């Protein structure tokens, strides 16, 4: 194999994996990883690092993989990332680090994500953990939310020596990593829980079942509990709907609810105490990664699945890898199609959905061509379940119970990109709570920036 082609990664066969919740991608073994690592050119001006939201020293860790030094490679990655096993699986590398790789100009980019995953998984098997702080600081910081931004911020602050406590509203830590991303993309026990244990090993304390704004307020944490700074990384868990007729019918889910019940409550297990509906024919509305996750989950629960999206394939916001896997597994894509009404049977359950054909017109504000309805092109799809995957917005509970905390018209917390500083002194924010729904790695980048901002704030206080 020449240097222009990446080492292929092993995967479960599509027909087999469509019937189970085991991880699709099997990752590299030692020989494959070291072979792929030799493709890195060790650029003097590595563009891949510029493309990484948490600025991992990518050439350095790949060189260590090349030399068989997995422990060294893990510590190199851990200096910048608290969740390498997660990022190696769910980051959109093709548009970030790998998208900047010079190898990709005349061939395949180096498979940076798969190498990161190999390092993290191998280090976990070897019992290697990230290095903690050498000296402790007698200052308390509260982190709200144990998703990617919260875990990153907490981990970085702990490495600086701060006394950090994470407050999580749910009964289990991990945020979107446990409730949003399915087991077949991100194993919970083998990967997510181990990554959280590594953060706790740095000295971070974790309290679950604490709803900030109800159990306790941010003002209470700062005035009564002695926390000198607070980071809000509470995510964006409030689902959006289309507000079309029939959306109240039984059998209509938000992707958020559907995935949370499956991923966090294990509703896909027949012995679950909170089983989820096993649809015969399911329509998923939306074209992002969450839509692909919902569609592939419904498929594994026995449904024929149609993804309905109002733009074309080129405009699908989901990762190409996820779309490719969905197609391999047998999911049907009804593109340039938009729902206009959901119909219910005499018992109030979904029986069909009316859609209209679309065509692409002029570009909208984001630069994407706007979809326009084709009059008279309506048609029905018979189905017994509809999953709406139209994005999410932040829950307003925290902002509405915190004095002096500014939000924008989308109810997102206003914070600076450089440090995460909000309008309230000592309170920082980042991730989906600030940007609205985005990627895991962008949330991690925001958590990292906020940790640095908090350190500067407390150092100068």
Secondary structure, DSSP 8 states (H G I E B T S, - for coil): --TTS----EE--HHHHTT--S-SEEE--HHHHHHHHTT----TT-HHHHT-TT---HHHHHHHHHTT-HHHHHHHHHTT-S-HHHHHHHS-GGGTHHHH-THHHHS----HHHHHHHHHHHHHHHT------SS--S-EEEEE--SHHHHHHHHHHHHTT-EEEEE-SSSSS-THHHHTS-TTTS-IIIIIHHHHHHHHHTT-EEE-S--BTTTB-HHHHHHTS--SEEEE-----EE-----BTTTSBTEEEHHHHHHHHHTS-TTSTT-TT-----SEEEEE--SHHHHHHHHHHHHTT-EEEEEESS-GGG--S-HHHHHHHHHTT-EEEESEEEEEEEE-TTSBEEEEEEEEEEEEEE-TTSSEEEEE-TT--EEEE-SEEEE---EE--THHHHTSTT--B-TTS-B---TTT-B-SSTTEEE-THHHHSS--HHHHHHHHHHHHHHHHHHHHH-
